[in-house]
Amino acid sequence: MSPLPPGVAAGACFFFTVATTRQHAVLTDEMVRVALRRAIVAVRAARPFRIEGWVLLPDRMHAIWMLPAGDADHGARWREIKRRVTRLVGAHYLRADGRPARGRDALWQLRYEQRRVAGAEELARHLDFLHYSPVRHGWAARVRDWPYSSFHRHVAGGRYPPDWMEGQVG
């Protein structure tokens, strides 16, 4: 486990944006979705974390994780998820010059954005942002129409009504 960054409490909640290299719109491809799901399951088995929210867009994903007490190493988790997905499907994607991609060049930007989520109100704002992203970026007309989102789990759990944000500008 790596040392905690300044100002980060172990067991903290984080919001992430992870993007594909050159904004390739591949994350909603079935092959990538299956590989991503497998990678997440494997990484969570070895290095647990709770998923508070997730949305998969074609060229990026947003996620909110709660890490266990005594552990703030989200970097190792993301590296392993990216590595596993790339190993499973990277050879199916080509670089801009038509040659097969290697390593992270196949799918992922090297870095990802992360910010700590402090408190229930901030978590609610980040969940709203995450779940409205498919509408904001023009991938869906309504939040409920986007299948690659934890929104549906949150509707089933009573956090959101099924028609959340319909008819409103986000």
C-alpha positions as CSV (number, residue, x, y, z in Angstrom):
1,M,0.0,0.0,0.0
2,S,1.4,3.4,-0.9
3,P,1.5,6.2,1.6
4,L,-1.5,8.5,1.8
5,P,-1.4,11.7,-0.2
6,P,-1.5,14.9,1.9
7,G,-5.0,15.7,3.1
8,V,-6.5,12.3,2.2
9,A,-8.0,10.1,4.9
10,A,-7.8,6.4,4.6
11,G,-11.2,4.9,3.8
12,A,-12.1,8.0,1.8
13,C,-14.5,8.4,-1.0
14,F,-13.2,9.4,-4.4
15,F,-14.7,10.6,-7.7
16,F,-12.8,9.5,-10.8
17,T,-12.8,10.3,-14.5
18,V,-10.8,7.7,-16.6
19,A,-10.5,8.4,-20.3
20,T,-9.5,6.4,-23.4
21,T,-6.4,7.4,-25.3
22,R,-7.2,10.0,-28.0
23,Q,-10.9,9.8,-26.9
24,H,-11.5,6.6,-28.8
25,A,-15.1,5.7,-28.4
26,V,-14.7,2.1,-27.4
27,L,-15.7,1.7,-23.8
28,T,-19.3,0.8,-24.6
29,D,-18.2,-1.9,-27.1
30,E,-19.4,-5.2,-25.7
31,M,-16.0,-6.7,-25.8
32,V,-14.6,-3.8,-23.7
33,R,-17.5,-3.8,-21.3
34,V,-17.1,-7.5,-20.6
35,A,-13.4,-7.1,-20.1
36,L,-13.9,-4.1,-17.8
37,R,-16.5,-6.0,-15.7
38,R,-14.1,-9.0,-15.3
39,A,-11.2,-6.7,-14.4
40,I,-13.2,-4.8,-11.8
41,V,-14.5,-8.1,-10.2
42,A,-10.9,-9.4,-10.1
43,V,-9.4,-6.2,-8.6
44,R,-12.2,-5.9,-6.0
45,A,-11.5,-9.5,-4.9
46,A,-7.9,-8.7,-4.3
47,R,-8.2,-5.1,-3.2
48,P,-11.8,-4.4,-2.1
49,F,-13.6,-1.1,-2.6
50,R,-17.3,-0.2,-2.7
51,I,-18.8,1.3,-5.9
52,E,-21.0,4.2,-5.0
53,G,-21.7,5.1,-8.7
54,W,-20.5,4.4,-12.2
55,V,-21.3,5.6,-15.7
56,L,-19.6,4.3,-18.8
57,L,-19.5,6.6,-21.8
58,P,-18.0,5.7,-25.1
59,D,-14.7,7.6,-24.5
60,R,-14.5,7.9,-20.7
61,M,-16.0,6.6,-17.5
62,H,-16.8,8.3,-14.2
63,A,-16.8,6.3,-11.0
64,I,-17.2,6.9,-7.3
65,W,-15.5,4.5,-5.0
66,M,-15.4,4.2,-1.2
67,L,-12.1,2.6,-0.2
68,P,-11.7,0.6,3.0
69,A,-10.4,2.0,6.2
70,G,-6.6,2.0,6.2
71,D,-6.3,2.0,2.4
72,A,-6.3,4.9,0.0
73,D,-4.4,3.3,-2.9
74,H,-6.8,3.9,-5.7
75,G,-3.8,4.2,-8.1
76,A,-2.9,0.5,-7.8
77,R,-6.5,-0.5,-8.4
78,W,-6.8,1.6,-11.5
79,R,-3.5,0.4,-12.9
80,E,-4.6,-3.2,-12.5
81,I,-8.0,-2.6,-14.0
82,K,-6.5,-0.9,-17.0
83,R,-3.8,-3.6,-17.3
84,R,-6.3,-6.4,-17.3
85,V,-8.7,-4.8,-19.8
86,T,-5.8,-4.0,-22.1
87,R,-4.5,-7.5,-21.9
88,L,-7.9,-8.9,-22.7
89,V,-8.9,-6.6,-25.6
90,G,-6.0,-4.2,-26.5
91,A,-4.9,-6.2,-29.5
92,H,-8.3,-5.6,-31.1
93,Y,-7.7,-1.8,-31.3
94,L,-5.3,-0.1,-33.6
95,R,-3.3,3.1,-33.2
96,A,-4.1,6.1,-35.4
97,D,-1.4,4.9,-37.8
98,G,-3.0,1.5,-38.2
99,R,-0.4,-0.5,-36.2
100,P,-1.5,-2.6,-33.3
101,A,-1.4,-0.7,-30.0
102,R,0.8,-1.9,-27.2
103,G,0.3,-1.5,-23.4
104,R,-1.6,1.5,-22.3
105,D,-1.4,3.0,-25.8
106,A,-4.2,0.5,-26.7
107,L,-6.9,2.1,-24.7
108,W,-6.1,4.4,-21.8
109,Q,-4.8,7.8,-21.2
110,L,-1.9,7.5,-18.8
111,R,-3.4,9.7,-16.0
112,Y,-6.9,9.9,-14.6
113,E,-8.7,12.6,-12.7
114,Q,-9.6,12.1,-9.1
115,R,-10.9,14.2,-6.3
116,R,-11.9,13.3,-2.8
117,V,-15.6,13.4,-2.0
118,A,-16.2,14.9,1.5
119,G,-19.6,14.2,3.0
120,A,-23.1,13.2,1.9
121,E,-24.0,16.4,0.1
122,E,-20.8,16.3,-2.0
123,L,-21.5,12.6,-2.8
124,A,-25.0,13.5,-3.9
125,R,-23.7,16.2,-6.2
126,H,-21.1,13.9,-7.7
127,L,-23.7,11.1,-8.2
128,D,-26.0,13.6,-10.0
129,F,-23.1,14.8,-12.2
130,L,-22.1,11.2,-13.0
131,H,-25.6,10.0,-13.8
132,Y,-26.5,13.0,-15.9
133,S,-23.3,12.7,-18.0
134,P,-24.9,10.7,-20.9
135,V,-27.5,13.3,-21.4
136,R,-25.1,16.2,-21.0
137,H,-22.8,14.7,-23.7
138,G,-25.7,13.8,-26.1
139,W,-25.5,10.0,-25.8
140,A,-29.0,9.7,-24.4
141,A,-32.2,11.9,-24.3
142,R,-33.1,10.8,-20.7
143,V,-30.9,9.5,-17.9
144,R,-32.9,6.3,-17.7
145,D,-32.3,5.6,-21.4
146,W,-28.5,5.1,-20.8
147,P,-27.9,1.4,-20.0
148,Y,-24.2,1.7,-18.8
149,S,-24.9,3.5,-15.5
150,S,-25.5,2.8,-11.9
151,F,-28.5,5.1,-12.1
152,H,-30.7,2.0,-12.5
153,R,-29.4,0.5,-9.3
154,H,-30.0,3.8,-7.5
155,V,-33.6,3.9,-8.8
156,A,-34.2,0.4,-7.6
157,G,-32.7,1.5,-4.2
158,G,-35.0,4.5,-4.0
159,R,-32.3,7.2,-4.3
160,Y,-33.7,8.6,-7.6
161,P,-37.1,8.5,-9.2
162,P,-37.1,6.8,-12.7
163,D,-37.9,10.1,-14.4
164,W,-35.2,12.1,-12.6
165,M,-34.1,15.2,-14.5
166,E,-36.6,14.6,-17.4
167,G,-37.7,17.9,-18.9
168,Q,-35.0,19.9,-17.1
169,V,-31.8,21.3,-18.3
170,G,-28.9,19.9,-16.2
